[in-house]
Amino acid sequence: MSSKYWSDVVGKLTPYVPGEQPKLVNLVKLNTNENPYGPSLRAIEAIRGEVGASLRLYPDPNADRLKQAIAALHGLGTQQVFVGNGSDEVLAHVFLALLKHQRPILFPDITYSFYPVYCGLYGIEYRAVPLSESFEIRVEDYRQTNGGIIFPNPNAPTGRLLALADIERLLAANSESVVVVDEAYIAFGGASAIPLIARNSNLLVVQTLSKSHSLAGLRVGFALGHSDLIEALERVKNSFNSYPLDRLAIAGATAAIADTAHFEQTRLAVIASREKLAQQLAQLGFEVLPSQANFIFTRHPQRDAGELAKALRERSIIVRHFKLPRIEQFLRITIGTDEQCAALVAALRQILG
């Protein structure tokens, strides 16, 4: 009955479905790619310092303090930095400001499932470009007419990385289009494309503090690129919400970026756990795709992925199973603490007999 009041576009939308946040006791939660280690204590203290009378005041609409910290870290000017309420909001503005054209945009057929959702929301035509048989992005497949290109690097949910040399070839072949590299997981093993910004005015790099800095609950994302690209994002943002980052987020994110020691310690711990878990899964007969993210994408040649996920859930271990073409037999497993990974391996050993 309520749908009679909906705008025309609402009924046609297929919303994004986030990873499940179950309320189970003694849960080993390996389904949403959260960092298993807590955020920087400096970030927590900075957030606490903002809790007081100043909350009656609006935050800085430009988040200048945070932009300065990000710009300094990457050797850029503040006019090359855009910040938003998580990288999902940043990406939403990217789709509207830079990817809505007459020609279809391109992204991989197996990728972050929010991309087609944004296309539906904003009426953007797109073409899904198939990954290779080994689930890799092939640069030559993107040598076609387009209104823009976007892909995660490392890709999600596969975890596979596209080398910087390949990204440079992609940029050169698409000089008339914006190329957006979504680096939500770049901290866990890959080389960022940020150094390529200086000589590629069509490159936009998007990052988030959710995984790399254990701040998924704070919602802070940013984009880096030529000032012309950033101005387009600012125009859209200021036509939508002038205050996307609150005082706590600005303070916490700025402090987290400054604590490079904590960042290095936690990301290296995740990488070490990932390599160990990949070896253990291989010993159990799993095929594990090479991952540079804080998760692994894996399948067992003799066991159904849905049944494995169900059996793990019965043991209070949650992993992500995508019921989608080409990947319905894969599980995406977040890298947890060593204790969580050990519990996963023990459970799989028991399930496999």
C-alpha positions as CSV (number, residue, x, y, z in Angstrom):
1,M,0.0,0.0,0.0
2,S,2.8,2.5,0.9
3,S,4.4,2.0,-2.5
4,K,1.8,4.2,-4.1
5,Y,3.6,7.2,-2.7
6,W,7.0,6.2,-4.0
7,S,8.9,8.1,-6.7
8,D,9.1,6.2,-10.0
9,V,12.8,5.4,-9.5
10,V,12.3,3.6,-6.1
11,G,10.5,0.5,-7.4
12,K,13.2,0.0,-10.0
13,L,16.1,0.0,-7.5
14,T,17.9,-3.1,-6.3
15,P,19.5,-2.0,-3.1
16,Y,23.0,-3.1,-2.0
17,V,22.9,-5.8,0.7
18,P,25.7,-5.3,3.3
19,G,27.4,-8.2,5.0
20,E,25.3,-9.8,7.8
21,Q,25.9,-8.5,11.3
22,P,24.5,-11.5,13.4
23,K,23.9,-11.4,17.1
24,L,25.3,-14.8,18.0
25,V,27.1,-15.7,21.2
26,N,30.9,-16.5,20.9
27,L,30.8,-15.5,17.2
28,V,33.9,-15.8,15.0
29,K,32.9,-13.1,12.5
30,L,34.8,-13.4,9.3
31,N,32.2,-12.1,6.8
32,T,32.6,-8.3,6.5
33,N,36.3,-7.6,6.2
34,E,36.6,-5.7,9.4
35,N,40.1,-5.3,10.8
36,P,40.5,-7.7,13.8
37,Y,42.7,-5.2,15.7
38,G,41.4,-2.1,17.4
39,P,42.0,1.4,16.2
40,S,44.9,3.6,17.3
41,L,44.7,4.7,20.9
42,R,45.6,8.2,19.7
43,A,42.4,8.1,17.6
44,I,40.3,7.0,20.5
45,E,41.7,9.8,22.7
46,A,41.1,12.4,20.0
47,I,37.5,11.3,19.7
48,R,37.1,11.5,23.5
49,G,38.5,15.0,23.4
50,E,35.7,16.1,21.0
51,V,32.9,14.8,23.3
52,G,31.8,18.0,25.1
53,A,30.1,21.3,24.7
54,S,31.5,21.8,21.2
55,L,29.1,19.2,19.9
56,R,26.4,21.9,19.8
57,L,28.4,23.5,17.0
58,Y,28.5,22.3,13.4
59,P,31.8,20.6,12.3
60,D,34.1,22.2,9.8
61,P,32.2,21.7,6.5
62,N,35.5,21.3,4.6
63,A,37.2,19.1,7.2
64,D,40.4,21.1,6.5
65,R,42.4,19.5,9.3
66,L,41.8,16.1,7.9
67,K,42.4,17.1,4.3
68,Q,45.8,18.6,5.4
69,A,46.8,15.4,7.1
70,I,45.9,13.3,4.1
71,A,47.5,15.7,1.7
72,A,50.8,15.8,3.7
73,L,50.9,12.0,3.9
74,H,50.7,11.6,0.2
75,G,52.6,14.6,-1.0
76,L,49.6,16.4,-2.5
77,G,47.8,19.7,-2.1
78,T,44.6,20.0,-0.1
79,Q,42.8,21.0,-3.3
80,Q,43.5,17.4,-4.5
81,V,41.7,15.8,-1.5
82,F,38.0,15.1,-1.1
83,V,36.6,13.6,2.1
84,G,33.3,11.9,2.8
85,N,31.2,9.8,5.2
86,G,32.9,6.5,4.3
87,S,34.2,5.6,0.9
88,D,30.7,4.4,-0.1
89,E,29.4,8.0,0.1
90,V,32.6,9.2,-1.7
91,L,31.9,6.6,-4.5
92,A,28.2,7.7,-4.7
93,H,29.4,11.3,-5.4
94,V,32.0,9.9,-7.9
95,F,29.3,8.1,-9.9
96,L,27.1,11.3,-10.1
97,A,29.9,13.8,-10.6
98,L,32.3,12.0,-12.9
99,L,30.8,8.8,-14.3
100,K,27.3,9.9,-15.5
101,H,27.8,10.4,-19.3
102,Q,26.2,9.4,-22.5
103,R,28.5,6.4,-22.9
104,P,28.3,3.3,-20.6
105,I,30.9,3.0,-17.9
106,L,33.0,-0.1,-17.5
107,F,33.7,-2.3,-14.4
108,P,34.5,-6.0,-13.9
109,D,31.7,-8.6,-13.9
110,I,32.9,-9.8,-10.5
111,T,33.5,-6.8,-8.3
112,Y,32.1,-4.6,-5.6
113,S,28.3,-5.1,-5.8
114,F,27.6,-1.4,-5.0
115,Y,28.7,-0.3,-8.4
116,P,25.6,-1.5,-10.3
117,V,23.5,-0.2,-7.4
118,Y,24.8,3.4,-8.0
119,C,24.2,3.0,-11.7
120,G,20.6,2.1,-11.0
121,L,20.2,5.0,-8.5
122,Y,21.6,7.6,-10.9
123,G,20.4,6.1,-14.3
124,I,24.0,5.4,-15.5
125,E,24.4,2.8,-18.3
126,Y,27.2,0.3,-17.6
127,R,29.0,-2.7,-19.2
128,A,30.3,-5.5,-17.0
129,V,33.7,-6.6,-18.4
130,P,34.4,-10.3,-17.7
131,L,37.4,-11.1,-15.6
132,S,39.8,-13.8,-17.0
133,E,39.3,-17.5,-16.2
134,S,41.8,-16.9,-13.3
135,F,39.7,-13.9,-12.2
136,E,42.1,-11.2,-13.3
137,I,41.4,-7.8,-14.9
138,R,42.7,-7.7,-18.4
139,V,43.7,-4.2,-19.5
140,E,43.1,-4.9,-23.2
141,D,39.4,-5.6,-22.5
142,Y,39.0,-2.0,-21.4
143,R,40.1,-0.6,-24.8
144,Q,36.6,0.2,-25.8
145,T,34.4,3.3,-25.9
146,N,33.3,4.2,-22.4
147,G,32.1,7.0,-20.1
148,G,34.5,6.0,-17.4
149,I,36.1,3.0,-15.7
150,I,36.0,1.9,-12.1
151,F,37.4,-1.1,-10.3
152,P,38.7,-2.0,-6.8
153,N,42.4,-2.7,-6.5
154,P,42.8,-5.3,-5.0
155,N,39.5,-6.4,-6.5
156,A,36.7,-7.5,-4.3
157,P,35.7,-10.2,-3.6
158,T,38.6,-11.9,-5.4
159,G,41.5,-10.2,-3.7
160,R,43.6,-10.1,-6.8
161,L,45.8,-7.1,-7.5
162,L,46.3,-5.2,-10.8
163,A,50.0,-4.0,-11.0
164,L,50.8,-0.3,-11.3
165,A,52.3,-0.8,-14.8
166,D,48.9,-2.2,-15.9
167,I,47.1,0.7,-14.4
168,E,49.4,3.1,-16.3
169,R,48.5,1.3,-19.5
170,L,44.8,1.5,-18.7
171,L,45.1,5.3,-18.0
172,A,47.0,5.9,-21.3
173,A,44.4,3.9,-23.3
174,N,41.5,5.8,-21.8
175,S,42.8,9.4,-21.6
176,E,39.4,10.8,-22.5
177,S,37.7,9.1,-19.5
178,V,38.0,9.2,-15.8
179,V,39.6,6.0,-14.3
180,V,38.6,5.4,-10.7
181,V,40.8,3.0,-8.6
182,D,38.9,2.0,-5.5
183,E,41.7,1.1,-3.0
184,A,39.7,0.0,0.0
185,Y,42.2,-2.8,0.6
186,I,45.4,-1.4,-0.7
187,A,47.1,-1.3,2.7
188,F,47.3,-5.1,2.9
189,G,49.9,-5.8,0.2
190,G,49.5,-3.7,-2.9
191,A,51.2,-0.6,-4.3
192,S,48.9,2.4,-4.3
193,A,48.2,4.3,-7.6
194,I,48.4,7.6,-5.8
195,P,51.9,8.4,-7.2
196,L,50.4,8.2,-10.7
197,I,48.1,11.2,-10.0
198,A,50.9,13.7,-10.8
199,R,51.0,12.7,-14.5
200,N,47.5,11.5,-15.0
201,S,44.7,14.1,-14.7
202,N,42.1,11.4,-15.4
203,L,43.0,9.3,-12.4
204,L,40.9,9.3,-9.2
205,V,42.0,7.2,-6.2
206,V,39.5,6.4,-3.5
207,Q,40.5,5.1,-0.1
208,T,38.8,4.4,3.3
209,L,40.0,4.2,6.9
210,S,37.5,1.4,7.6
211,K,39.8,-1.6,7.1
212,S,43.3,-0.1,7.0
213,H,42.9,1.9,10.3
214,S,40.2,-0.2,12.0
215,L,37.7,2.6,11.8
216,A,34.7,1.0,10.0
217,G,32.4,2.4,12.7
218,L,33.6,6.0,12.2
219,R,32.8,6.2,8.5
220,V,35.6,8.1,6.9
221,G,36.6,7.9,3.2
222,F,38.5,10.1,0.8
223,A,39.4,10.6,-2.9
224,L,42.6,11.9,-4.3
225,G,43.1,13.3,-7.8
226,H,43.5,16.4,-10.0
227,S,41.9,19.5,-8.5
228,D,39.4,19.6,-11.4
229,L,38.1,16.1,-10.4
230,I,37.9,17.1,-6.8
231,E,36.0,20.3,-7.6
232,A,33.3,18.2,-9.3
233,L,33.0,16.1,-6.1
234,E,32.8,19.2,-3.9
235,R,30.0,20.7,-6.1
236,V,27.9,17.5,-5.7
237,K,28.7,17.1,-2.0
238,N,27.7,20.7,-1.3
239,S,24.4,20.2,-3.2
240,F,23.7,17.1,-1.0
241,N,25.2,17.5,2.5
242,S,27.5,20.3,3.6
243,Y,28.6,18.5,6.8
244,P,29.2,14.8,5.9
245,L,31.9,14.3,8.6
246,D,31.1,15.1,12.2
247,R,33.5,16.4,14.8
248,L,34.4,13.0,16.2
249,A,35.1,11.6,12.7
250,I,37.4,14.5,11.8
251,A,39.3,14.3,15.0
252,G,39.6,10.5,15.1
253,A,40.6,10.1,11.5
254,T,43.3,12.9,11.7
255,A,44.8,11.2,14.7
256,A,44.7,7.7,13.2
257,I,46.5,8.9,10.1
258,A,49.2,10.4,12.3
259,D,49.8,7.1,14.1
260,T,51.8,5.4,11.4
261,A,53.4,3.0,13.9
262,H,50.0,1.5,14.8
263,F,49.0,1.3,11.1
264,E,52.1,-0.6,10.2
265,Q,51.9,-3.0,13.1
266,T,48.3,-4.0,12.5
267,R,48.5,-4.2,8.7
268,L,51.6,-6.4,8.8
269,A,49.9,-8.7,11.4
270,V,47.0,-9.1,9.0
271,I,49.3,-9.9,6.1
272,A,51.2,-12.5,8.1
273,S,47.9,-14.1,9.2
274,R,46.6,-14.1,5.6
275,E,49.6,-16.0,4.3
276,K,49.5,-18.5,7.1
277,L,45.7,-19.1,6.6
278,A,46.1,-19.5,2.8
279,Q,48.8,-22.2,3.4
280,Q,46.6,-24.0,5.9
281,L,43.5,-23.9,3.6
282,A,45.7,-25.3,0.7
283,Q,46.7,-28.2,2.9
284,L,43.0,-29.0,3.4
285,G,42.5,-29.2,-0.4
286,F,41.2,-25.7,-1.0
287,E,42.0,-23.6,-4.0
288,V,43.0,-20.1,-2.8
289,L,43.2,-17.1,-5.2
290,P,46.3,-15.0,-4.7
291,S,45.2,-12.2,-2.3
292,Q,46.6,-8.8,-1.5
293,A,43.6,-7.8,0.6
294,N,42.5,-8.6,4.2
295,F,40.5,-11.5,3.0
296,I,40.9,-14.6,0.9
297,F,38.7,-16.0,-1.8
298,T,38.6,-19.8,-1.9
299,R,36.8,-22.9,-3.0
300,H,37.0,-26.6,-2.3
301,P,36.8,-28.8,-5.4
302,Q,34.8,-31.6,-3.7
303,R,32.6,-29.6,-1.3
304,D,29.7,-27.2,-2.0
305,A,30.4,-23.7,-0.8
306,G,26.9,-23.1,0.5
307,E,27.0,-26.3,2.5
308,L,30.5,-25.3,3.9
309,A,29.2,-21.9,4.9
310,K,26.1,-23.5,6.6
311,A,28.3,-26.0,8.5
312,L,30.6,-23.2,9.7
313,R,27.6,-21.2,10.8
314,E,26.4,-24.1,12.9
315,R,29.8,-23.8,14.7
316,S,29.3,-20.0,15.2
317,I,31.8,-19.1,12.4
318,I,30.4,-16.7,9.7
319,V,32.0,-16.3,6.3
320,R,30.6,-14.6,3.1
321,H,29.0,-16.8,0.4
322,F,28.0,-15.0,-2.8
323,K,25.2,-16.8,-4.7
324,L,26.3,-15.2,-8.0
325,P,27.3,-16.6,-11.4
326,R,31.0,-17.8,-11.7
327,I,31.6,-17.5,-8.0
328,E,28.8,-19.5,-6.3
329,Q,31.3,-22.1,-5.2
330,F,33.6,-19.6,-3.5
331,L,33.8,-18.4,0.0
332,R,35.2,-15.0,1.0
333,I,36.9,-15.3,4.4
334,T,38.0,-12.2,6.3
335,I,41.4,-12.4,8.0
336,G,40.8,-12.4,11.7
337,T,43.1,-12.8,14.7
338,D,45.3,-15.8,14.7
339,E,42.9,-17.4,17.3
340,Q,40.0,-16.8,15.0
341,C,41.8,-18.2,12.0
342,A,42.8,-21.3,14.0
343,A,39.2,-21.8,15.0
344,L,38.2,-21.6,11.4
345,V,40.8,-24.1,10.3
346,A,39.9,-26.5,13.1
347,A,36.2,-26.3,12.2
348,L,36.9,-26.9,8.5
349,R,39.1,-29.9,9.3
350,Q,36.2,-31.4,11.3
351,I,33.7,-30.6,8.6
352,L,35.9,-32.1,5.9
353,G,36.5,-35.2,8.0
